[in-house]
Amino acid sequence: MSSAELTDLLQIILLTVTTVAVMVTAGFKRDHGLINALTQTGLFASLFIFVIIEPVTPLQVTPLLIIDEYSLFFSALIIIGGIAVTAMAYPYFEKHHQYNEEFYLLVLCGTLGGVVMAASNHFVSFFIGMEMLGISLYALIAYPIHSPKPAKFPLEAAIKYLIMSGIASAVMLFGMALIYAMAGSFEFAKLAQAPSGIDAAYQPVLLVGYLMIIAGIAFKLSLVPFHMWTPDVYEGAPLPVTAFLATVSKAGMVAVALRLLLAAEAFNFGEVTVVLSLLAAASMIFGNLLALLQSNLKRLFAYSSIAHLGYLLVVVIAAAAVPDIVSIESMSYYMTAYFLMSLGGFAVLSALSNSNKELDSITDIQGLFWRNPWLATVMITVLLSLAGIPLTAGFIGKFYIFTTGVEGKLWFLLTVLIIGSSIGLYYYLRLIYTMLQEPHGTIANDPAAARLPVGLNVVMAAMTIAIIYLGVYPTPFIETLQSLASTF
Amino acid sequence: MILVWLMVILFAGGIGAWLAESRGAEHPRAVALAAILLDLFLVILMLVAPDTLGLGTADTVAQLGQQGEWLVLLQADWIPRFGVSFIFGADGLGLMLIALTVFLGLVSLGAAWGEIHERSGFFYFNLLWTLAGVIGVFTALDLFLFFFFWEVMLIPMYFIIAIWGHENKEYAAMKFFIFTQVSGLLMLLSILVLVYFHYDSTQQMTFSYFELLGTQLPDNISMWVMLGFFIAFATKLPAVPVHNWLPDAHSQAPTAGSVILAGILLKTGAYGLLRFTVPLFPAESVVFGPYAMTLGVISILYTAKVAFAQTDLKRLIAYTSVSHMGFVLLGIYAWNAQAVQGAVMTMLAHGFSAAALFMLAGGLQHRIHTRDMDKMGGLWGVAPQMAFMAMFFTVAAVGMPGLGNFVGEFLVLLGSFQVSHTITAFAALGLVVAAVYSLIVIQKVFFGKNVNNLKMADLSGMEFLCLALMMIGLIWMGMYPQTMLDMAQPTLQSLNIAFPG
């Protein structure tokens, strides 16, 4: 292995080292603050390491991983997600839960899994990354299980996720096996030639392989009709884990899915486009419709994330008709916007909650604008951005989807997108309205009035500023994305 | 730069007002007043002495290859990736609408002065941001920028209705937002289709209004694209059948909110039709013209009849607004010099008369805590000044010769008569019906017996001043409309409207 390859792997190596260091330290000294700080340090170090890496040309490191701007960009997003979750977890568990050190170990493992997925262009690394993330998540969701008074129902959520995720992985593995049987390779790039190399009679096998993989991906991204687990798991999991689930696990999967579809030229099968379009349309409509009925904020965010991944899928589908770089650029922008919004929203909820009691009902945020203007401002920014109102990253994101959709002439999906966003407006606005209402009575020990931990404030401020900055002056960021897309 | 300053002052003033609240509940309104007065000063300077600001037809106009008279024009890059740039420009029409905006901003401040005491900082913040958004709409000449401001003016207005509104505010605010936003999304899609086809034929991605004029769209979709624009603007105008957010929003909004809604926000719809829909899609507009004019007439007659059936004073005035805006729609789609001049005059005059009527209705509600006309009566004796003002503005709205509204509606009818005799005949009926529903208001509220023995204070000095200013404005428009007609003339010429002689 050359030194250039080692340099490019530094990010993954550093994350691994941090994981081991956290494990060993926790074994000697159980100190929540220390472990939290160690985790943060490791994550920050691996975030900023790409100052050194900076790959001008993509570098294939071992057959399994490719390090290019695209992978580094998504790794950065994933690590930022890890940092935010770590910051949320400290106040959430401290004083309310014993033995919190392993939590960070799991977060690090999950983050590492996401980073591996972002850099994979091979079925093996894809699967390894996915399972590293998945297995960490089972444990993370169930983490407060021994707490005498868990806020939610971690065990139920964890079992649900375990079973459903297991099935999805199995389906996906079977799909990979079918494709391997036809193409004779696990490498994404070599799959493109597969259809021309095999007999016409076997083409359907290849297609079924792709569709099975898409089903697995759809499960992880919770696209309708593979979304059943999402609201329950979002609600049952402790809040920082819900944030992790909503951001890190989605970003890794989206990154690798687009790479697979583009590299393998899966869009040459018309059926793939049809199936993805149906998934997207169903997610946009049902995600938004079901979100209307929710009175629990975590469930509401679960359905709203289903809808948003439906929007995101529109640009992925557009890749069948538009140049790859346009699709990649749009997807990366929207994913970033989604990431910032989700983290901001969950940070506000987690500021109101701890591992014994989560304030996640809509009535809990009534009058928040008058109880704590700062929290409410963050939340309103996030909600306006989710609704796609100008001055926010969500608007430019939606604008990207619209332009890409128009370029790809996806009229049907764009119509559904408009209908879906219109429904979405209603529940986002209802939340804003609830926050603007008079607070009901005087709330004893109002958690919104309590002093917030610094880490959480930093996360919320960073997300709010980023949402507004990307909405007002996105040009520098767009240039980054264009360069990323051109070296894909 | 002056146009940007107008907005910056309001944006900054809004933030300042919000921050000033911590020093006392009365501070925000002082900050807001200062910001609006400063803006008003600049606008007046632009109108009477543009030389002092170094204005004049800018050289950049030639670069843009446009013949029209632009008093101010500014261009800078914003998001080059999409060909989005800052293009702000004001011509005669734009300048008049900006003046209307700032002036009615002052009036709404007067309306809020004695009414809003709770959370006043955030209120004035929203008020000023709405005004800034509206100025943006009237000056943006990049379609992306236009859409951006179109939405920016929406959110603060939503807050104004949702927080300081009356009993049914949640419903009203939500309806207002969803109607505007959904129709806005249709417009966004239309903008993008337009831009895409322009890109397809020229390989140049741009949202500039000047560049996009004259873009050829494929026949099978051009009508749909035009409709996307039309629906967004017709919703804001509003025209039947997308008008029914308006009575709720108006009746639930606080007085200042109603003043801004009726006086200014509705005009953005008319402005959009005039500036964007028709010029961007001339051929489609010719085909669509008769339908739009029919919609205009239906708006005039149907909402006049509905207005007559109301007992809620603010709802009644809201419906009459829809009726008057029907004339604007009719005038714009008749698309000849008289009709469009008439539409512009109606926009300005209705801005004054509707704002004044809402201010009076809001004042009444604030004093006697009801909008139900059946509970009122005999108020002339209690508040003679208020009654006089109400009488004046009602008569103005009806179209009394000598006042602005008459000039506008008369010109619209004159112009549309050349296009369609039948449609004009029906539209003229609107003037008759207007007299009926307006007089019933005066009858029920100010004449008759004061059965409930209502007592209330007459107009405050602030209210009187605002109303008197609007009164002078309407008389000016009625007596010497040439001032406004001259200002609008170059705009209309640049839009290729045929002028006789």
Interface residues (C-beta under 8 A of the other chain):
Chain A: W370 L384 A387 I389 P390 L391 F395 F399 F402 T403 V406 E407 L414 I418 S421 S422 L425 Y426 L429 R430 I432 Y433 L436 Y473 P474 T475 I478 E479 Q482
Chain B: W78 I79 P80 R81 F82 R119 F147 F148 E151 V152 L154 I155 Y158 F159 A162 I163 E170 A173 M174 F177 I178 Q181 V182 L185 L186 L188 L189 L192 V193 V195 Y196
